[in-house]
Amino acid sequence: MLRLNNVRKVFGDITALDDLSLETRRGEIFGLLGPNGAGKSTTVHIAVGLLVPDQGTVSIEGFGSPILPEVRARIGVAPQSLSLYGSLSAQENLAFFGRMYRLSGRRLEERIHSALEFVGLTDRRRDPVRNYSGGMKRRLNLAAAILHEPELILLDEPTVGVDPQSRYSIFENILELRGRGHTIVYTTHYMEEAEKLCDRVGILDHGKMLALDTVPELTARHGGGAVLVVETMGQEVRIETRDPLSELNRLAALGPVGRFLFHVRPSSWGMLAMAGFSAAVGFVGIMMLVAVLGKTEQAAAGAGWAVMLPIAMLGGGMIPLFLMPQWMSAAGNLSPAKWAVIAFEGAIWRGFSLHEMLLPCGILILVGMACFAAGTKAFRSPS
């Protein structure tokens, strides 16, 4: 429905959009996922006709360019910066925006009542908006966007700064709007929001479209971290993450967290096997050298403890790294135990790529090969 072809927009030395092309389908939720500064808001501003692209074209299927007032009237937008007047009540805000869309009389009253009921603000309709919470303001922002029943709705990070309850209320509203046949463009920098809401997702960074597909297809094609599944606020949340502990802390700060599970993606099993093989080579090599030098079982056991205890200590296995003296922490960089921890943590928790796995696994393999070589030489030398 919304179509951007080879759109480019430059602000001074900054290229906000660089040859961006995308097309949304009728009745879908299309997600624009990317970090701050990726070009998401610029895309929204161009899509509603507030900005004119320096290059390329923008059109609404069957109607034309959003620069035209009659086309713009078919679009609803909830900008990231709240478009509300704090001194007015919710009802008065919607009446103002409704008149801008040429609604009046009985029809305007019906739409205001319907929009407020939809976002759950009917009982607060006469209160000044300045007294609303952040979540209530976001919900009213959404009500203003859908007041004139637009076919295309653009939501620019609509959950920024809201409490978990309001966030899930907004999610339910968006899914219901899709069920009514509206086409929605949803911008966010949260992967879990895109996964929960969107039929298709475009990943945007530095104004370029890096990938575009359904969330399962993007995940299967590009791998990534593992999935943290958390029960919070009566909802199950699935989060793609490389740092599940940080995500759990973030969710716990927002509200009570119930049970949680952590799933390693199939693409991570290869990395896990790589870490296991490297650690095995490293530690088997060390133990072979210890056994050869020890000569007897008792001597080998004593030598093994003498070697492995310092390795475990330096790797953080017996003394937490943050409690180590500086000299011991520096020496820990030479410990194969440390690199084994990094390799397994990267494969299981952080979703390391092959390139990121090369350093810890390479060091473990080199340690193992060096110990094998030294042990073989010691075994062949005359006693």
C-alpha positions as CSV (number, residue, x, y, z in Angstrom):
1,M,0.0,0.0,0.0
2,L,2.8,2.4,0.9
3,R,5.5,2.4,-1.6
4,L,9.0,4.1,-1.5
5,N,11.2,3.7,-4.5
6,N,14.9,4.6,-4.3
7,V,14.3,7.4,-1.7
8,R,17.2,9.5,-0.7
9,K,17.2,12.3,1.9
10,V,20.2,14.3,3.0
11,F,20.5,16.8,5.9
12,G,23.7,18.7,5.4
13,D,26.5,16.2,5.7
14,I,24.2,13.5,7.1
15,T,22.5,11.0,4.7
16,A,19.3,10.1,6.6
17,L,18.0,7.7,3.8
18,D,20.2,6.2,1.2
19,D,18.4,4.6,-1.8
20,L,15.6,3.2,0.4
21,S,12.9,1.1,-1.3
22,L,10.1,-0.7,0.5
23,E,6.4,-1.6,-0.2
24,T,3.8,-2.5,2.5
25,R,0.9,-4.9,1.8
26,R,-2.7,-4.1,2.6
27,G,-3.8,-5.3,6.0
28,E,-0.3,-6.1,7.4
29,I,1.8,-4.7,10.2
30,F,5.1,-3.7,8.6
31,G,7.9,-3.2,11.1
32,L,10.9,-0.8,10.6
33,L,13.5,-2.0,13.1
34,G,16.7,-0.2,13.7
35,P,18.8,1.8,16.3
36,N,18.4,5.4,17.0
37,G,19.5,7.5,14.0
38,A,18.8,4.7,11.6
39,G,16.3,6.8,9.5
40,K,13.0,5.4,10.9
41,S,11.5,8.8,11.8
42,T,12.7,10.3,8.6
43,T,10.9,7.5,6.7
44,V,7.7,8.2,8.6
45,H,8.0,12.0,7.9
46,I,8.4,11.3,4.2
47,A,5.6,8.8,4.1
48,V,3.1,11.4,5.5
49,G,4.4,14.2,3.2
50,L,6.0,16.3,5.9
51,L,9.4,15.9,4.1
52,V,10.0,15.8,0.4
53,P,12.7,13.3,-0.7
54,D,15.8,14.6,-2.5
55,Q,15.5,11.7,-4.8
56,G,13.0,8.9,-5.5
57,T,9.3,8.6,-5.2
58,V,6.7,8.0,-2.5
59,S,3.1,7.0,-3.1
60,I,0.0,5.5,-1.5
61,E,-1.4,2.7,-3.7
62,G,-4.4,3.9,-5.7
63,F,-4.3,7.5,-4.4
64,G,-0.9,9.1,-5.3
65,S,1.7,11.2,-3.4
66,P,1.2,11.9,0.3
67,I,2.1,15.5,-0.5
68,L,-1.5,15.9,-1.8
69,P,-4.0,16.9,1.0
70,E,-6.6,14.4,-0.2
71,V,-4.1,11.6,0.0
72,R,-2.7,12.7,3.4
73,A,-6.3,12.6,4.8
74,R,-6.1,8.8,4.3
75,I,-3.1,8.5,6.6
76,G,-3.0,8.5,10.4
77,V,0.2,9.1,12.2
78,A,1.3,8.8,15.9
79,P,4.6,10.6,16.0
80,Q,7.4,9.8,18.4
81,S,7.1,13.3,19.9
82,L,3.6,13.5,21.4
83,S,1.2,15.7,19.3
84,L,-1.0,16.7,22.2
85,Y,-1.9,19.9,24.1
86,G,-1.4,19.5,27.8
87,S,-3.9,22.2,28.8
88,L,-6.7,20.6,26.9
89,S,-8.6,17.5,27.9
90,A,-8.4,14.3,25.9
91,Q,-11.9,15.0,24.5
92,E,-10.8,18.6,23.5
93,N,-7.6,17.3,21.9
94,L,-9.5,14.8,19.7
95,A,-12.1,17.4,18.8
96,F,-9.3,19.7,17.6
97,F,-7.6,17.0,15.5
98,G,-11.0,15.8,14.2
99,R,-11.9,19.3,12.8
100,M,-8.5,19.3,11.0
101,Y,-9.7,16.1,9.3
102,R,-13.0,17.9,8.5
103,L,-15.1,15.9,10.9
104,S,-17.9,17.8,12.6
105,G,-21.2,17.5,14.4
106,R,-22.6,14.1,15.2
107,R,-19.9,12.3,13.2
108,L,-17.1,14.0,15.2
109,E,-18.8,13.1,18.5
110,E,-19.2,9.5,17.5
111,R,-15.5,9.2,16.4
112,I,-14.2,10.8,19.6
113,H,-16.3,8.4,21.8
114,S,-15.2,5.4,19.7
115,A,-11.5,6.4,19.8
116,L,-11.4,7.0,23.5
117,E,-13.2,3.8,24.2
118,F,-10.8,1.9,22.0
119,V,-7.7,3.1,23.9
120,G,-9.5,2.8,27.3
121,L,-9.5,6.5,28.3
122,T,-13.3,7.2,28.3
123,D,-13.4,7.7,32.1
124,R,-10.5,10.3,31.9
125,R,-11.8,12.1,28.8
126,R,-12.4,15.4,30.6
127,D,-9.1,15.5,32.5
128,P,-6.3,17.8,31.3
129,V,-3.7,15.8,29.4
130,R,-0.9,17.3,31.4
131,N,-2.1,15.2,34.3
132,Y,-1.9,12.0,32.3
133,S,0.8,9.4,32.8
134,G,3.3,8.7,30.0
135,G,1.4,5.6,29.0
136,M,-2.0,7.4,28.9
137,K,-0.5,10.1,26.7
138,R,0.8,7.4,24.3
139,R,-2.6,5.8,24.2
140,L,-4.3,9.2,23.5
141,N,-1.6,9.8,20.8
142,L,-2.8,6.6,19.1
143,A,-6.4,7.7,19.5
144,A,-5.6,10.9,17.6
145,A,-4.0,8.8,14.8
146,I,-7.0,6.6,14.2
147,L,-9.7,9.3,14.8
148,H,-10.6,9.7,11.1
149,E,-10.4,6.0,10.4
150,P,-7.4,6.1,8.0
151,E,-6.5,3.2,5.8
152,L,-2.8,3.6,6.5
153,I,-1.5,4.2,10.1
154,L,2.1,5.1,10.9
155,L,3.3,4.5,14.4
156,D,6.7,6.0,15.3
157,E,8.0,4.1,18.4
158,P,4.6,4.3,20.1
159,T,5.8,2.5,23.3
160,V,8.7,4.9,24.2
161,G,8.6,5.6,27.9
162,V,5.5,3.7,28.8
163,D,4.8,1.3,31.7
164,P,4.4,-2.4,30.9
165,Q,0.6,-2.4,31.4
166,S,0.2,0.5,28.9
167,R,2.7,-1.1,26.5
168,Y,0.7,-4.4,26.3
169,S,-2.6,-2.4,26.0
170,I,-1.0,-0.6,23.0
171,F,0.0,-4.0,21.5
172,E,-3.6,-5.2,21.8
173,N,-4.9,-2.1,20.1
174,I,-2.4,-2.5,17.2
175,L,-3.3,-6.1,16.7
176,E,-7.0,-5.2,16.7
177,L,-6.5,-2.5,14.2
178,R,-4.9,-5.0,11.9
179,G,-7.9,-7.3,12.4
180,R,-10.1,-4.4,11.2
181,G,-8.2,-4.2,8.0
182,H,-5.9,-1.3,8.6
183,T,-2.3,-1.2,7.2
184,I,0.2,-0.3,9.9
185,V,3.8,0.8,9.7
186,Y,5.4,0.3,13.1
187,T,8.9,1.7,13.9
188,T,10.9,0.3,16.9
189,H,14.3,-0.6,18.0
190,Y,13.1,-3.5,20.1
191,M,13.3,-6.9,18.4
192,E,10.8,-8.4,20.8
193,E,8.1,-5.9,19.7
194,A,8.8,-6.6,16.0
195,E,8.6,-10.3,16.7
196,K,5.3,-10.0,18.6
197,L,3.5,-7.6,16.3
198,C,4.8,-7.5,12.8
199,D,4.0,-9.7,9.7
200,R,7.2,-8.5,8.0
201,V,10.2,-6.5,9.2
202,G,12.7,-4.3,7.4
203,I,16.0,-3.8,9.2
204,L,17.2,-0.2,8.7
205,D,20.6,1.2,9.6
206,H,22.3,4.4,8.4
207,G,19.4,5.0,6.0
208,K,19.9,1.6,4.2
209,M,17.6,-1.3,4.2
210,L,19.8,-4.2,5.3
211,A,17.2,-7.0,5.2
212,L,13.4,-7.4,4.7
213,D,11.3,-10.5,5.5
214,T,9.2,-12.2,8.1
215,V,10.8,-12.4,11.5
216,P,11.2,-16.2,11.4
217,E,12.9,-16.0,7.9
218,L,15.2,-13.2,9.1
219,T,16.2,-15.2,12.1
220,A,16.8,-18.4,10.1
221,R,18.8,-16.6,7.5
222,H,20.9,-14.4,9.7
223,G,21.2,-16.4,12.9
224,G,21.8,-14.1,15.8
225,G,21.6,-14.7,19.5
226,A,19.4,-17.1,21.4
227,V,15.9,-16.5,22.6
228,L,14.9,-15.6,26.1
229,V,11.2,-16.5,26.9
230,V,9.9,-14.7,30.0
231,E,6.5,-14.6,31.7
232,T,5.9,-11.0,32.9
233,M,2.7,-9.0,33.5
234,G,0.6,-12.0,32.6
235,Q,2.2,-12.2,29.1
236,E,4.8,-14.4,27.5
237,V,7.6,-12.3,26.0
238,R,10.1,-13.7,23.5
239,I,13.3,-11.7,23.3
240,E,16.2,-12.2,20.8
241,T,19.3,-11.4,22.8
242,R,23.0,-11.9,23.2
243,D,22.9,-10.9,26.9
244,P,19.9,-12.6,28.6
245,L,21.0,-11.5,32.1
246,S,20.8,-7.8,31.2
247,E,17.4,-8.4,29.5
248,L,16.1,-10.2,32.7
249,N,17.3,-7.2,34.8
250,R,15.6,-4.8,32.5
251,L,12.3,-6.7,32.6
252,A,12.5,-7.1,36.4
253,A,12.9,-3.3,36.7
254,L,9.6,-2.9,34.7
255,G,7.5,-5.3,36.6
256,P,7.3,-8.8,38.2
257,V,9.0,-11.6,36.3
258,G,7.7,-15.1,36.5
259,R,9.4,-18.2,35.1
260,F,11.8,-17.9,32.2
261,L,13.4,-20.2,29.7
262,F,16.5,-19.8,27.5
263,H,16.6,-21.4,24.1
264,V,19.8,-21.7,22.0
265,R,19.0,-21.2,18.4
266,P,19.9,-24.1,16.1
267,S,22.5,-21.9,14.4
268,S,24.3,-21.7,17.8
269,W,24.8,-25.4,18.1
270,G,27.7,-25.3,15.6
271,M,29.4,-22.6,17.7
272,L,28.8,-24.7,20.9
273,A,30.4,-27.8,19.2
274,M,33.3,-25.6,18.2
275,A,33.8,-24.4,21.8
276,G,33.5,-27.9,23.1
277,F,36.1,-29.3,20.7
278,S,38.5,-26.4,21.4
279,A,38.2,-26.8,25.1
280,A,38.7,-30.5,24.9
281,V,41.9,-30.1,22.8
282,G,43.3,-27.5,25.2
283,F,42.6,-29.4,28.4
284,V,43.4,-32.9,27.1
285,G,46.7,-31.5,25.9
286,I,47.5,-30.0,29.3
287,M,46.6,-33.3,31.1
288,M,48.7,-35.3,28.6
289,L,51.7,-33.1,29.4
290,V,51.1,-33.4,33.1
291,A,50.8,-37.2,32.9
292,V,54.1,-37.6,30.9
293,L,56.0,-35.3,33.3
294,G,54.5,-37.0,36.3
295,K,55.7,-40.5,35.2
296,T,53.7,-42.3,37.9
297,E,50.0,-42.0,38.7
298,Q,50.6,-40.4,42.1
299,A,53.1,-37.9,40.6
300,A,50.7,-37.2,37.7
301,A,47.8,-36.6,40.1
302,G,49.9,-34.2,42.2
303,A,51.2,-32.4,39.1
304,G,47.7,-32.2,37.7
305,W,46.4,-30.5,40.8
306,A,49.4,-28.2,40.8
307,V,48.7,-27.2,37.2
308,M,44.9,-27.2,37.1
309,L,44.3,-25.2,40.3
310,P,46.1,-22.1,39.2
311,I,44.5,-22.4,35.7
312,A,41.0,-22.5,37.4
313,M,41.9,-19.6,39.7
314,L,43.2,-17.5,36.9
315,G,40.2,-18.3,34.7
316,G,37.8,-17.0,37.4
317,G,36.6,-20.5,38.3
318,M,37.6,-20.2,42.0
319,I,38.1,-16.4,42.5
320,P,35.6,-14.0,40.8
321,L,37.5,-11.9,38.3
322,F,36.5,-8.6,39.9
323,L,38.1,-9.7,43.2
324,M,41.4,-10.7,41.7
325,P,44.5,-8.5,42.2
326,Q,45.6,-6.7,39.1
327,W,48.6,-8.9,38.5
328,M,46.5,-12.0,38.8
329,S,43.8,-10.6,36.4
330,A,46.6,-9.8,33.9
331,A,48.0,-13.3,34.2
332,G,44.5,-14.7,33.7
333,N,44.6,-13.6,30.1
334,L,47.0,-16.5,29.6
335,S,44.7,-19.0,31.2
336,P,43.0,-21.5,28.9
337,A,40.2,-21.7,31.5
338,K,39.4,-18.1,30.8
339,W,39.2,-18.6,27.1
340,A,37.1,-21.8,27.5
341,V,34.6,-19.7,29.6
342,I,34.5,-17.0,26.9
343,A,34.0,-19.6,24.1
344,F,31.1,-21.4,25.9
345,E,29.5,-18.1,27.0
346,G,29.8,-16.8,23.4
347,A,28.2,-20.0,22.0
348,I,25.4,-20.4,24.5
349,W,24.6,-16.9,25.8
350,R,25.9,-14.3,23.5
351,G,25.3,-15.8,20.1
352,F,28.9,-15.2,18.8
353,S,29.5,-15.3,15.1
354,L,32.2,-17.6,13.6
355,H,34.5,-14.6,13.4
356,E,34.0,-13.9,17.1
357,M,34.6,-17.5,18.1
358,L,38.0,-17.7,16.3
359,L,40.0,-16.0,19.1
360,P,39.0,-18.0,22.2
361,C,38.8,-21.3,20.2
362,G,42.1,-20.6,18.4
363,I,43.9,-19.9,21.7
364,L,42.5,-23.2,23.3
365,I,43.6,-25.2,20.2
366,L,47.1,-23.6,20.2
367,V,47.5,-24.4,24.0
368,G,46.4,-28.0,23.4
369,M,48.8,-28.5,20.4
370,A,51.7,-26.9,22.3
371,C,51.1,-29.2,25.2
372,F,50.7,-32.3,22.9
373,A,54.0,-31.4,21.3
374,A,55.8,-30.8,24.6
375,G,54.3,-34.0,26.0
376,T,55.3,-36.1,23.0
377,K,58.9,-34.7,23.1
378,A,59.1,-35.5,26.9
379,F,57.7,-39.0,26.3
380,R,60.3,-39.8,23.6
381,S,63.3,-38.3,25.5
382,P,65.3,-40.8,27.6
383,S,64.5,-40.7,31.3
